[in-house]
Amino acid sequence: MYGAIRSRIAGRSMLRDSRDLPDDILKQVIKFLSELQAEPVERINPSSRLREDIGLDGDDVDELLSYLVKEFCIDISSFDFYRYFKEEPHFGNLTQWLIPQHKANKRLKTITVADVVRSIQAKRWIDPVG
């Protein structure tokens, strides 16, 4: 029993290690994100968070998902936008946007560049660990 738990924990830590990421795919994803957000390539790395560090939200996320499907044939059917990002503001959800941002963001899960690359490797969306 303890061996199974230990191997699951070891597997998680291995999943979070950016050394196992293919350099060519990582560079391609970073270049895309850099162009999408007009962010210098040097400021984006495997641990950069899409929403918090790079500023991805709304339509930008849609562009990223379209890119992943087109370029890498990744299955995004299990991707749940609202687990990671807030809904775009519109008249129907105005009260949501009145909540202070620091409180609203605590409910959202974080996605890193490394998480995106791991999903590309798996050819399907993998929910980030942690």
One Martini backbone bead per residue (centre of mass of N, CA, C, O) as a GRO file, in nm:
protein
  130
    1MET     BB    1   0.059   0.062  -0.023
    2TYR     BB    2   0.298   0.261   0.016
    3GLY     BB    3   0.411   0.223  -0.269
    4ALA     BB    4   0.172   0.350  -0.422
    5ILE     BB    5   0.190   0.625  -0.289
    6ARG     BB    6   0.482   0.689  -0.360
    7SER     BB    7   0.445   0.669  -0.672
    8ARG     BB    8   0.239   0.897  -0.689
    9ILE     BB    9   0.420   1.116  -0.572
   10ALA     BB   10   0.651   1.083  -0.772
   11GLY     BB   11   0.478   1.142  -1.023
   12ARG     BB   12   0.404   1.432  -0.946
   13SER     BB   13   0.691   1.547  -0.928
   14MET     BB   14   0.757   1.477  -1.221
   15LEU     BB   15   0.532   1.652  -1.350
   16ARG     BB   16   0.661   1.930  -1.222
   17ASP     BB   17   0.910   1.880  -1.396
   18SER     BB   18   1.065   2.067  -1.656
   19ARG     BB   19   1.289   1.862  -1.769
   20ASP     BB   20   1.060   1.674  -1.932
   21LEU     BB   21   1.046   1.887  -2.154
   22PRO     BB   22   1.016   1.964  -2.473
   23ASP     BB   23   1.189   2.216  -2.621
   24ASP     BB   24   1.033   2.266  -2.888
   25ILE     BB   25   0.749   2.298  -2.766
   26LEU     BB   26   0.810   2.512  -2.558
   27LYS     BB   27   0.904   2.730  -2.760
   28GLN     BB   28   0.640   2.741  -2.923
   29VAL     BB   29   0.453   2.826  -2.690
   30ILE     BB   30   0.604   3.079  -2.602
   31LYS     BB   31   0.586   3.227  -2.872
   32PHE     BB   32   0.280   3.240  -2.886
   33LEU     BB   33   0.232   3.390  -2.615
   34SER     BB   34   0.404   3.635  -2.685
   35GLU     BB   35   0.231   3.725  -2.930
   36LEU     BB   36  -0.051   3.733  -2.796
   37GLN     BB   37   0.066   3.938  -2.539
   38ALA     BB   38   0.319   4.110  -2.587
   39GLU     BB   39   0.556   3.927  -2.466
   40PRO     BB   40   0.849   3.858  -2.370
   41VAL     BB   41   1.012   3.564  -2.394
   42GLU     BB   42   1.193   3.600  -2.132
   43ARG     BB   43   0.917   3.610  -1.937
   44ILE     BB   44   0.880   3.308  -2.032
   45ASN     BB   45   0.806   2.999  -1.860
   46PRO     BB   46   0.712   2.699  -1.730
   47SER     BB   47   0.599   2.863  -1.455
   48SER     BB   48   0.411   3.027  -1.600
   49ARG     BB   49   0.110   3.189  -1.561
   50LEU     BB   50  -0.146   3.254  -1.759
   51ARG     BB   51  -0.314   3.458  -1.583
   52GLU     BB   52  -0.114   3.595  -1.373
   53ASP     BB   53   0.152   3.650  -1.568
   54ILE     BB   54   0.033   3.681  -1.879
   55GLY     BB   55  -0.296   3.754  -1.900
   56LEU     BB   56  -0.491   3.529  -1.957
   57ASP     BB   57  -0.817   3.570  -2.120
   58GLY     BB   58  -1.078   3.468  -2.274
   59ASP     BB   59  -1.004   3.502  -2.600
   60ASP     BB   60  -0.712   3.406  -2.554
   61VAL     BB   61  -0.789   3.117  -2.474
   62ASP     BB   62  -0.926   3.046  -2.738
   63GLU     BB   63  -0.669   3.079  -2.908
   64LEU     BB   64  -0.504   2.865  -2.764
   65LEU     BB   65  -0.692   2.622  -2.814
   66SER     BB   66  -0.689   2.641  -3.122
   67TYR     BB   67  -0.386   2.600  -3.147
   68LEU     BB   68  -0.368   2.319  -3.013
   69VAL     BB   69  -0.549   2.176  -3.216
   70LYS     BB   70  -0.405   2.255  -3.483
   71GLU     BB   71  -0.092   2.191  -3.410
   72PHE     BB   72  -0.145   1.914  -3.194
   73CYS     BB   73  -0.413   1.751  -3.170
   74ILE     BB   74  -0.578   1.827  -2.917
   75ASP     BB   75  -0.788   1.721  -2.658
   76ILE     BB   76  -1.041   1.956  -2.510
   77SER     BB   77  -1.309   1.826  -2.384
   78SER     BB   78  -1.206   1.852  -2.063
   79PHE     BB   79  -1.209   2.152  -2.074
   80ASP     BB   80  -1.269   2.400  -1.807
   81PHE     BB   81  -1.280   2.726  -1.813
   82TYR     BB   82  -1.412   2.790  -1.512
   83ARG     BB   83  -1.161   2.673  -1.345
   84TYR     BB   84  -0.945   2.915  -1.465
   85PHE     BB   85  -1.166   3.128  -1.568
   86LYS     BB   86  -1.333   3.405  -1.636
   87GLU     BB   87  -1.593   3.554  -1.738
   88GLU     BB   88  -1.696   3.758  -1.949
   89PRO     BB   89  -1.820   4.061  -1.960
   90HIS     BB   90  -2.172   4.123  -1.894
   91PHE     BB   91  -2.484   4.205  -1.808
   92GLY     BB   92  -2.551   3.918  -1.664
   93ASN     BB   93  -2.246   3.946  -1.484
   94LEU     BB   94  -2.189   4.214  -1.320
   95THR     BB   95  -2.156   4.120  -1.019
   96GLN     BB   96  -1.897   3.954  -1.058
   97TRP     BB   97  -1.724   4.226  -1.128
   98LEU     BB   98  -1.760   4.350  -0.824
   99ILE     BB   99  -1.570   4.159  -0.725
  100PRO     BB  100  -1.288   4.128  -0.598
  101GLN     BB  101  -1.023   3.987  -0.754
  102HIS     BB  102  -0.878   3.837  -0.514
  103LYS     BB  103  -1.135   3.659  -0.454
  104ALA     BB  104  -1.204   3.534  -0.732
  105ASN     BB  105  -0.918   3.392  -0.795
  106LYS     BB  106  -0.915   3.172  -0.560
  107ARG     BB  107  -1.120   2.970  -0.723
  108LEU     BB  108  -0.895   2.935  -0.926
  109LYS     BB  109  -0.709   2.761  -1.129
  110THR     BB  110  -0.383   2.680  -1.234
  111ILE     BB  111  -0.184   2.752  -1.529
  112THR     BB  112   0.091   2.641  -1.698
  113VAL     BB  113   0.309   2.597  -1.943
  114ALA     BB  114   0.377   2.305  -1.862
  115ASP     BB  115   0.083   2.203  -1.873
  116VAL     BB  116   0.050   2.243  -2.174
  117VAL     BB  117   0.283   2.060  -2.269
  118ARG     BB  118   0.175   1.799  -2.136
  119SER     BB  119  -0.083   1.793  -2.307
  120ILE     BB  120   0.057   1.767  -2.576
  121GLN     BB  121   0.197   1.498  -2.515
  122ALA     BB  122  -0.095   1.353  -2.457
  123LYS     BB  123  -0.327   1.474  -2.658
  124ARG     BB  124  -0.457   1.602  -2.390
  125TRP     BB  125  -0.622   1.721  -2.135
  126ILE     BB  126  -0.453   1.808  -1.829
  127ASP     BB  127  -0.500   1.834  -1.514
  128PRO     BB  128  -0.359   2.007  -1.290
  129VAL     BB  129  -0.149   1.969  -1.035
  130GLY     BB  130  -0.258   2.129  -0.723
   0.00000   0.00000   0.00000
